[in-house]
Amino acid sequence: MADLAAVQEAALAALREASTVGELDEARVRFTGKRSELVAAQGEMRDLSPDERKAQGQAINAFKRAFEEAYETRRDALAAAELEDRLRGERLDLSLPPRRVPPGRPHLLTQVLDEIVDVFVGLGYRVAEGPEVESATYNFDLMNIPPDHPARQEMDTIYADVEGPSDVVLRTHTSPVQARVMTTTAPPIAVVVPGRVFRADAVDATHSPVFHQVEGLLVDEGVTMADLRGTLLTFARAMFGPERQIRLRPSMFPFTEPSAEVDVSCGFCSGQGEACRVCSGTGWIEILGSGMVDPAVLSACGIDPDRYSGFAFGVGAERVAMLRHGVTDIREFFEGDVRFLARF
Ligand code: DAH
């Protein structure tokens, strides 16, 4: 008959020494499983005398109880330790500074286009858009620029490569959207048109074959040049500052009569004729072209020029952005150098 007391001691020691739940279960199999000395001792019971059997039975039960209790205590301790370990391993230190992902933002040009549009939306204008690939009919004819008009040559038009005589151009200005709006909408009309335009220009510090304009158009009964002036003064002050003045100079555009080039007073010098890089000492900076919509344009677009009049203007977005932010080279807008882009 096995010495149960010694086996029990060895079993309890094995439980104490188990350092994982796995090792604990190995000990359980070894000391209480089918081939254990405990089970063998139970098998030997029938060969014992009644007195011996009673004593052995009590010893076996005591062993089982002691083992079970020690097993459970140890298992709970190991499970708690393992959980603790896992929690410690997976702990997140929320006080660590995050890895920096630089926030993106709209491109400077997008910001300026949005600002220009916002000024007019604030005055009650709607935003309109038109196609960048345009027909010569809208780009030229409806804007009062007939085929033999010198403005067609001056605009360095990029023609689309199509079969036969080409009527398809990349729009040279946003003005054709005036015609698209007027041929489809009855007055009163008040729209701003931001967009990309194209000209076959060589690239230098102030020229790019692709640039952006914002066109404005207002058509209603009784619209006068005073309305144009007031509107553009509001625009110039919103964009450049409340102290600015504007002046209108006589000019010539096929689609407006009369036409005016608009200058904004220089905010970078005293305007007293000193050497200024921005206004060359004149005190004035040209910012846009404008005028009263030519009655011939109204008629061609189906609007009665005897009842309605209107004004229009076109402003270059790159030019405004350069003046506002001291950018001296138009190529900066298109090169995508993050050192430039991150400044705005
Ligand atoms: N379309 C002209 C250009 O690209 C700019 C312009 C001038 C637009 C006068 C207008 C305007 O609407 O009235 O040079």
Residues whose N, C-alpha, C, O or C-beta is under 5 A from the ligand:
A	BS01	DAH	T172 H173 S175 G216 F253 T256 G289 S290 G291 A312 F313 G314
